[in-house]
Amino acid sequence: MGGFSAEWLSVREPVDHASCNNMVKRAMLDYLKAKHGKTLSNLSVVDLGCGTGSNLRGLAPFLGRQQNWTLVDYDPLLLSAAREALLDWADEVIIDDDQRFEIKRTEYTIKVQFLQADLMKSYDEVLNLRPDLITAAAFFDLVSIDWINRFAQALKSPLYTVLTYNGTEKWLPPHVADQAVLAAFVAHQQTDKGFGSAAGPHAAQALTDALQTRSYNVSQGLSNWALSQSEHHTLMRLLAKGIAQAVVETGQVEQVDVNEWLAARSLAKGCEIGHVDIFAAPTVPDTLAESLSPKQASTS
Ligand SMILES: C[S@@+](CC[C@H](N)C(=O)[O-])C[C@H]1O[C@@H](n2cnc3c(N)ncnc32)[C@H](O)[C@@H]1O
């Protein structure tokens, strides 16, 4: 399983937050307000594959004044980096001990539980928390289509997942190796990231299909990164380096061509990297869904 560096996650964080699709976010907030009231107070949110907690920092300002988050990751180093990053981000630390973690940022009071769990082995513990919302950022392209189907069958909460890579990239100015590099990178995206062959660019569609089969209402929209050398130099450099490394691992493009591509891309004027956001809400009331098997619920 490839580890994700805290440096990479911190460089992409502001761009991730700025890129989230506003229509999909609005659909998620409208749903939660209709269900829990306009103030969205005291909601419980679970973030899958939380990394250093970027998704919490991006979403907290849109939720109510009291929030309860569970941050889930299998990497203990990222979970402790998340704790540190949240302490830095907070205006006030209310409690930080082994049992409880509670911070205040502007008018928001946020309780956080850190949960180390390998979501490949089981997501039952997480789903059984029955949170008001399950979120994830840059996570679903890592899992397999089989995992997506099983997860969607077991889901009991609304799901808001952002920044799932969709396999589209445009670099400016164009380079002769762009197509070959993209094809190899997309192939690498579909190798095993710990869940069997990864869904990669097919993840968003697979998730949409699986949830629609269960009669979930699914909203989808693009959350592409639009990067420019002048504003996002470090992210573009790390991105090009990461792509080049992955492409070399596939053996599909000659090393010399990858090197040339990387040198050109480090100086590229800009690039657009495609992502998709999804909000999916159950249309069958919880009590009815519980009394039906998933198959019956999907056909009702
Ligand atoms: C691309 S990173 C995204 C991190 C974070 N959501 C963000 O947007 O900054 C993917 C995250 O999924 C986590 N992850 C990967 N495989 C996992 C697994 N089997 N169980 C739990 N977390 C996993 C990684 O440790 C990493 O934090």
The ligand as an ORCA input file, in Angstrom:
! r2SCAN-3c Opt
* xyz 0 1
  C      -5.212     10.678     -0.948
  S      -5.206     10.489      0.755
  C      -6.485     11.646      1.215
  C      -6.393     12.121      2.624
  C      -7.428     13.161      3.052
  N      -8.772     12.670      2.895
  C      -7.234     14.447      2.290
  O      -8.085     14.777      1.467
  O      -6.228     15.134      2.525
  C      -5.971      8.912      1.042
  C      -6.106      8.552      2.513
  O      -6.716      7.267      2.624
  C      -6.062      6.545      3.664
  N      -6.231      5.102      3.423
  C      -5.751      4.382      2.393
  N      -6.054      3.082      2.527
  C      -6.773      2.980      3.684
  C      -7.368      1.889      4.384
  N      -7.270      0.637      3.927
  N      -8.036      2.136      5.533
  C      -8.121      3.406      6.014
  N      -7.557      4.484      5.400
  C      -6.895      4.279      4.254
  C      -4.611      6.987      3.538
  O      -3.863      6.714      4.700
  C      -4.776      8.470      3.242
  O      -4.843      9.218      4.425
*
